[in-house]
């Protein structure tokens, strides 16, 4: 057995770390044009590196200590007052994701909550969040994830502003909410995220989302009018057209014959394949594509989940099942971004600071996806991604490589 000190064993690892170091410097290079002032440019690059670092609490204090600053003022200025456009950087995140992860992927929309104790943070309210599984004092953000066979990462974000906030001028001023911002539902915010991605020239194979988004007919029509295939979860009482009659998925379920059910995996889970029984019924066509009702039945308790799909007329049941199962990538992205790049660790109160922190977290998160993809492209060197042994000397890439299963 070769020792870890064997040069033949170390050389590929050293080369990989060198490549990833260059990749991170490349991220700094494509970020640079978005920051006119040298101080803001340097602070942004440091902020992203710190998000990838070892700080246990990734707020401005923790991040500042991690990079050797005695106080958090540089990072606080970056988030609150420095002159840069987080919307432009956000657009750059999607372009970087396309370049490193590839084209033709899947876009997933979902929201996540950020629990808060006070009432001053912009958008905070007592509202339901899946993060807690109940109504809590929280902020909620709607996010977009991009997934390809190479990897997946969050690529866009928008803060959900409860209706009560939009009517409270004093809270709006204190939170720095722009004058043009009005109340938008979560599906409307999701439509905005998707519209930006599609307008950029991205041509995703599919769009996926949970019931919050699937039951919104405006969002479904928006995608259908663009000939965009989707598989969206819907409620059992969502109205859909079949022929000239509106039907509910729960009622249509009675029309599925017993022999139509097929046991298939919706993808790999923590305990192996996620096996369910699946069936479908064809709905009306729209602009050359077909609509389908897709049914997923639990093997353990028989409970049924419902989806509406918009796809090619010859789309197979297996392809719809695969896409329905892919929605979980965004839940994995929420978990990894909160655990790895401090998505939920912020302590900011204003609209601008929230979006800036989230945008820089997207930069760090998509870099991690690119790092994983780069490592996965090197099997010829005998470095399977989950068995990479890095050199024992201190290396700035070691922490995030370890967290991504590369160490």
C-alpha positions as CSV (number, residue, x, y, z in Angstrom):
1,X,0.0,0.0,0.0
2,X,1.3,3.4,-0.9
3,X,1.7,5.9,1.9
4,X,0.0,9.3,1.7
5,X,3.5,10.8,1.3
6,X,4.1,9.0,-2.0
7,X,4.7,11.7,-4.6
8,X,2.8,9.6,-7.2
9,X,-0.2,9.8,-4.9
10,X,0.2,13.4,-3.9
11,X,0.8,14.9,-7.3
12,X,-2.8,14.7,-8.6
13,X,-4.1,16.0,-5.3
14,X,-1.8,19.0,-5.4
15,X,-2.8,19.7,-9.0
16,X,-6.4,19.6,-8.0
17,X,-6.0,22.0,-5.1
18,X,-4.0,24.3,-7.5
19,X,-6.8,24.2,-10.0
20,X,-9.4,25.0,-7.4
21,X,-7.3,27.8,-6.0
22,X,-7.1,29.3,-9.5
23,X,-10.8,28.8,-9.9
24,X,-11.5,30.8,-6.8
25,X,-9.2,33.5,-8.0
26,X,-11.1,33.4,-11.3
27,X,-14.3,34.1,-9.3
28,X,-12.6,37.2,-7.9
29,X,-11.7,38.2,-11.4
30,X,-15.3,38.0,-12.8
31,X,-16.6,39.8,-9.7
32,X,-14.2,42.7,-10.0
33,X,-15.9,44.7,-12.8
34,X,-19.1,44.9,-10.7
35,X,-17.2,47.0,-8.1
36,X,-15.8,50.4,-9.2
37,X,-13.9,51.2,-6.0
38,X,-10.9,49.2,-5.1
39,X,-11.9,48.9,-1.5
40,X,-15.3,47.5,-2.2
41,X,-13.8,45.1,-4.8
42,X,-11.3,43.8,-2.2
43,X,-13.9,43.5,0.5
44,X,-16.3,41.5,-1.7
45,X,-13.6,39.0,-2.6
46,X,-12.6,38.7,1.0
47,X,-16.2,38.2,2.0
48,X,-16.7,35.4,-0.4
49,X,-13.5,33.7,0.7
50,X,-14.6,34.1,4.3
51,X,-18.0,32.5,3.5
52,X,-16.0,29.5,2.3
53,X,-13.8,29.5,5.4
54,X,-13.9,28.1,8.9
55,X,-15.9,30.7,10.9
56,X,-18.5,29.0,13.0
57,X,-20.8,32.1,12.8
58,X,-20.7,33.7,9.4
59,X,-22.1,37.2,10.3
60,X,-19.9,40.2,9.7
61,X,-18.1,39.8,13.0
62,X,-17.3,36.1,12.5
63,X,-16.3,36.7,8.8
64,X,-14.1,39.6,9.7
65,X,-12.3,37.6,12.4
66,X,-11.8,34.8,10.0
67,X,-9.9,37.0,7.5
68,X,-7.9,38.8,10.2
69,X,-9.9,42.1,10.5
70,X,-10.0,43.5,14.0
71,X,-13.5,45.0,13.4
72,X,-16.4,44.3,11.0
73,X,-16.6,47.8,9.6
74,X,-15.3,46.9,6.1
75,X,-17.9,44.1,5.7
76,X,-20.7,46.2,7.2
77,X,-19.9,49.0,4.7
78,X,-19.9,46.5,1.9
79,X,-23.4,45.3,2.7
80,X,-25.0,48.6,3.7
81,X,-23.4,51.6,2.0
82,X,-20.8,50.7,-0.7
83,X,-21.7,51.5,-4.3
84,X,-22.3,48.3,-6.2
85,X,-25.3,46.6,-7.8
86,X,-26.2,43.2,-6.3
87,X,-28.6,42.6,-9.2
88,X,-25.7,42.7,-11.7
89,X,-23.7,40.3,-9.6
90,X,-26.7,38.0,-9.3
91,X,-26.9,37.9,-13.1
92,X,-23.2,37.0,-13.1
93,X,-23.9,34.1,-10.8
94,X,-26.3,32.5,-13.3
95,X,-23.8,33.0,-16.1
96,X,-21.0,31.4,-14.0
97,X,-23.3,28.5,-13.2
98,X,-24.1,27.9,-16.9
99,X,-20.4,28.0,-17.8
100,X,-19.2,25.6,-15.1
101,X,-22.3,23.3,-14.7
102,X,-23.4,23.2,-18.3
103,X,-26.6,24.0,-20.3
104,X,-29.9,22.3,-20.4
105,X,-30.4,21.8,-16.7
106,X,-33.4,22.0,-14.4
107,X,-34.6,25.2,-12.6
108,X,-36.2,24.6,-9.2
109,X,-38.1,27.3,-7.3
110,X,-38.8,27.2,-3.5
111,X,-38.8,29.4,-0.4
112,X,-36.9,29.0,2.8
113,X,-37.3,30.8,6.1
114,X,-34.8,32.6,8.4
115,X,-35.9,32.7,12.0
116,X,-35.6,36.0,13.8
117,X,-36.2,37.2,17.3
118,X,-36.9,40.9,16.8
119,X,-39.3,43.0,14.6
120,X,-36.9,45.4,12.9
121,X,-35.4,43.1,10.2
122,X,-37.0,43.9,6.8
123,X,-39.8,41.6,6.0
124,X,-39.9,39.9,9.4
125,X,-43.3,38.7,10.5
126,X,-45.1,35.8,12.1
127,X,-45.5,33.5,9.1
128,X,-45.3,29.9,8.2
129,X,-41.9,28.6,7.3
130,X,-40.8,25.1,6.4
131,X,-37.6,25.8,8.3
132,X,-39.5,25.5,11.6
133,X,-42.5,23.5,10.2
134,X,-44.9,26.0,11.8
135,X,-45.7,29.7,12.1
136,X,-42.8,31.6,13.6
137,X,-41.2,35.0,13.6
138,X,-39.2,34.9,10.4
139,X,-38.1,36.3,7.1
140,X,-38.8,34.3,4.0
141,X,-36.9,34.3,0.8
142,X,-37.8,32.8,-2.6
143,X,-34.9,31.2,-4.4
144,X,-34.0,29.6,-7.7
145,X,-31.7,26.7,-8.0
146,X,-30.0,25.4,-11.2
147,X,-29.2,21.7,-11.5
148,X,-27.4,19.7,-14.2
149,X,-25.7,16.2,-14.1
150,X,-22.5,18.1,-13.0
151,X,-24.0,19.7,-9.9
152,X,-26.5,22.2,-8.6
153,X,-26.5,25.5,-6.8
154,X,-28.7,28.5,-5.8
155,X,-28.5,31.2,-8.5
156,X,-31.2,33.8,-7.6
157,X,-33.0,35.2,-4.6
158,X,-35.8,37.6,-3.6
159,X,-37.1,38.6,-0.2
160,X,-40.8,38.0,0.4
161,X,-42.3,41.2,1.8
162,X,-45.6,40.5,3.7
163,X,-48.5,42.6,2.7
164,X,-48.6,44.4,6.1
165,X,-45.0,45.6,5.5
166,X,-46.0,47.1,2.1
167,X,-48.6,49.3,3.8
168,X,-46.5,50.5,6.7
169,X,-44.5,53.5,5.5
170,X,-42.5,53.9,8.7
171,X,-41.3,50.3,8.6
172,X,-40.6,50.6,4.9
173,X,-38.3,53.6,5.5
174,X,-36.6,51.9,8.4
175,X,-36.0,48.8,6.4
176,X,-34.8,50.7,3.3
177,X,-37.5,49.1,1.1
178,X,-37.3,50.8,-2.4
179,X,-40.3,52.9,-3.3
180,X,-41.2,50.8,-6.3
181,X,-41.4,47.5,-4.3
182,X,-45.0,46.5,-3.8
183,X,-46.6,43.3,-2.4
184,X,-46.0,40.2,-4.5
185,X,-47.0,36.7,-3.7
186,X,-44.4,33.9,-3.6
187,X,-45.5,32.5,-7.0
188,X,-45.2,36.0,-8.4
189,X,-41.7,36.4,-7.1
190,X,-40.9,32.9,-8.5
191,X,-42.2,34.0,-11.9
192,X,-39.8,37.0,-11.7
193,X,-36.9,34.8,-10.9
194,X,-37.8,32.4,-13.8
195,X,-38.4,35.3,-16.2
196,X,-34.9,36.7,-15.5
197,X,-33.3,33.3,-16.0
198,X,-35.1,32.6,-19.2
199,X,-34.5,36.1,-20.5
200,X,-30.8,35.6,-20.1
201,X,-30.9,33.0,-22.8
202,X,-30.9,30.0,-20.5
203,X,-32.8,27.1,-22.0
204,X,-33.6,24.7,-19.1
205,X,-35.0,21.3,-19.9
206,X,-37.5,21.6,-17.1
207,X,-38.9,23.8,-14.3
208,X,-39.9,22.2,-11.0
209,X,-41.6,23.5,-7.9
210,X,-43.7,22.5,-4.9
211,X,-47.4,23.1,-4.3
212,X,-47.1,26.8,-3.4
213,X,-46.0,27.4,-7.0
214,X,-47.8,24.6,-8.9
215,X,-51.3,25.6,-7.8
216,X,-50.8,29.1,-9.2
217,X,-52.4,29.1,-12.6
218,X,-50.8,32.3,-13.6
219,X,-47.3,30.9,-13.1
220,X,-48.2,27.7,-15.1
221,X,-49.6,29.8,-18.0
222,X,-46.5,31.9,-18.0
223,X,-44.3,28.8,-18.5
224,X,-46.7,27.3,-21.0
225,X,-46.8,30.4,-23.2
226,X,-43.0,30.1,-23.4
227,X,-43.2,26.4,-24.4
228,X,-41.3,25.7,-21.2
229,X,-41.7,22.1,-19.9
230,X,-42.4,21.8,-16.2
231,X,-43.5,19.4,-13.5
232,X,-45.1,21.2,-10.6
233,X,-46.7,19.8,-7.5
234,X,-50.4,20.8,-7.0
235,X,-53.0,20.4,-4.3
236,X,-55.7,17.7,-4.6
237,X,-58.3,20.4,-5.2
238,X,-56.5,22.4,-7.9
239,X,-58.7,22.9,-10.9
240,X,-57.3,21.7,-14.3
241,X,-59.0,21.4,-17.7
242,X,-59.6,18.0,-19.2
243,X,-61.4,18.4,-22.5
244,X,-64.1,21.0,-21.8
245,X,-64.5,20.2,-18.2
246,X,-62.6,21.4,-15.1
247,X,-61.5,18.5,-12.9
248,X,-59.7,18.2,-9.6
249,X,-56.7,15.8,-9.3
250,X,-58.3,14.0,-6.3
251,X,-61.4,13.3,-8.5
252,X,-59.4,12.3,-11.6
253,X,-57.5,9.8,-9.4
254,X,-60.6,7.5,-9.5
255,X,-60.1,7.1,-13.3
256,X,-56.7,5.6,-13.0
257,X,-57.0,1.8,-13.5
258,X,-55.1,-0.5,-11.1
259,X,-52.8,-1.8,-13.9
260,X,-51.6,1.8,-14.7
261,X,-49.6,2.1,-11.5
262,X,-45.9,1.5,-11.9
263,X,-43.3,1.3,-9.1
264,X,-40.4,3.6,-9.8
265,X,-37.6,5.5,-8.0
266,X,-37.9,9.2,-7.7
267,X,-34.2,9.4,-7.1
268,X,-31.6,8.5,-4.5
269,X,-32.5,9.2,-0.9
270,X,-30.5,9.0,2.3
271,X,-31.7,5.4,2.8
272,X,-31.6,4.3,-0.8
273,X,-33.9,4.8,-3.8
274,X,-37.1,6.8,-3.1
275,X,-39.6,4.2,-4.3
276,X,-43.3,5.1,-5.0
277,X,-46.0,3.9,-7.3
278,X,-46.7,6.3,-10.2
279,X,-49.5,6.8,-12.8
280,X,-50.6,9.6,-15.1
281,X,-53.6,10.9,-17.1
282,X,-53.4,13.1,-20.2
283,X,-55.0,16.5,-20.0
284,X,-55.4,19.1,-22.8
285,X,-52.6,20.1,-25.2
286,X,-51.2,23.6,-25.3
287,X,-49.1,25.1,-28.1
288,X,-47.9,21.7,-29.2
289,X,-47.1,20.3,-25.8
290,X,-49.3,18.1,-23.6
291,X,-50.4,18.6,-20.1
292,X,-50.5,15.6,-17.7
293,X,-51.8,14.8,-14.3
294,X,-49.1,12.8,-12.5
295,X,-49.8,10.8,-9.4
296,X,-47.4,9.5,-6.8
297,X,-48.6,6.9,-4.3
298,X,-46.7,6.0,-1.1
299,X,-45.8,2.3,-0.7
300,X,-46.2,2.5,3.1
301,X,-49.5,4.4,3.7
302,X,-51.0,4.8,0.2
303,X,-51.1,8.6,0.4
304,X,-51.1,10.3,-3.0
305,X,-49.3,13.4,-4.1
306,X,-50.4,15.2,-7.3
307,X,-48.5,17.0,-10.1
308,X,-49.3,18.9,-13.3
309,X,-46.8,18.3,-16.0
310,X,-46.3,20.2,-19.3
311,X,-44.2,18.2,-21.7
312,X,-43.7,16.7,-25.1
313,X,-46.6,14.6,-26.3
314,X,-44.3,11.5,-26.3
315,X,-42.7,12.2,-22.9
316,X,-42.4,8.9,-21.0
317,X,-43.8,8.3,-17.5
318,X,-40.2,7.5,-16.4
319,X,-39.0,10.9,-17.6
320,X,-41.8,12.7,-15.7
321,X,-41.0,10.7,-12.5
322,X,-37.3,11.6,-12.8
323,X,-38.0,15.3,-13.1
324,X,-40.6,15.2,-10.3
325,X,-37.9,13.7,-8.0
326,X,-35.3,16.3,-9.0
327,X,-37.2,19.0,-7.1
328,X,-35.3,18.0,-3.9
329,X,-32.1,19.5,-5.2
330,X,-33.2,22.9,-4.0
331,X,-33.9,21.6,-0.5
332,X,-30.3,20.1,-0.6
333,X,-29.1,23.5,-1.7
334,X,-30.8,25.2,1.2
335,X,-29.2,22.8,3.6
336,X,-25.7,23.1,2.2
337,X,-25.8,26.9,1.7
338,X,-27.0,27.4,5.3
339,X,-24.4,24.9,6.6
340,X,-21.5,25.8,4.4
341,X,-21.6,29.5,3.3
342,X,-23.6,31.2,6.0
343,X,-26.8,31.8,4.1
344,X,-28.8,32.1,7.4
345,X,-26.1,33.6,9.6
346,X,-26.5,37.2,8.6
347,X,-27.4,40.0,11.1
348,X,-28.6,42.7,8.8
349,X,-31.9,44.7,8.9
350,X,-32.3,46.5,5.6
351,X,-33.5,45.5,2.1
352,X,-30.2,46.3,0.5
353,X,-28.0,44.5,3.0
354,X,-30.2,41.3,2.9
355,X,-30.0,41.1,-0.9
356,X,-26.3,41.8,-0.9
357,X,-25.5,39.1,1.7
358,X,-27.6,36.6,-0.1
359,X,-26.0,37.5,-3.5
360,X,-22.5,36.9,-2.1
361,X,-23.6,33.7,-0.6
362,X,-24.8,32.6,-4.0
363,X,-21.4,33.4,-5.4
364,X,-19.8,31.2,-2.7
365,X,-22.3,28.4,-3.2
366,X,-22.0,28.2,-7.0
367,X,-18.3,28.1,-6.6
368,X,-18.6,25.1,-4.4
369,X,-20.7,23.4,-7.0
370,X,-18.1,24.3,-9.6
371,X,-15.3,22.9,-7.4
372,X,-17.2,19.6,-7.0
373,X,-17.8,19.4,-10.8
374,X,-14.1,20.0,-11.4
375,X,-13.1,17.3,-9.0
376,X,-15.6,14.9,-10.6
377,X,-14.0,15.4,-14.0
378,X,-10.7,13.9,-12.9
379,X,-11.5,10.2,-12.5
380,X,-8.7,9.3,-14.8
381,X,-6.2,10.4,-12.1
382,X,-7.6,7.9,-9.6
383,X,-9.2,10.6,-7.5
384,X,-12.8,9.7,-6.9
385,X,-14.6,12.7,-5.4
386,X,-15.4,11.1,-2.0
387,X,-11.9,9.8,-1.5
388,X,-9.7,12.8,-2.2
389,X,-6.8,13.1,0.3
390,X,-5.4,16.6,0.4
391,X,-1.8,17.4,1.4
392,X,-1.3,17.6,5.1
393,X,0.2,21.1,4.9
394,X,-2.3,24.0,5.6
395,X,-4.3,24.9,2.5
396,X,-7.1,27.5,2.2
397,X,-9.1,25.1,0.1
398,X,-9.2,22.2,2.6
399,X,-12.2,23.3,4.7
400,X,-14.7,23.6,1.8
401,X,-13.3,20.6,0.0
402,X,-13.9,18.6,3.2
403,X,-17.5,19.9,3.5
404,X,-18.3,19.0,-0.1
405,X,-17.2,15.4,0.4
406,X,-13.9,15.9,-1.4
407,X,-11.6,15.2,1.6
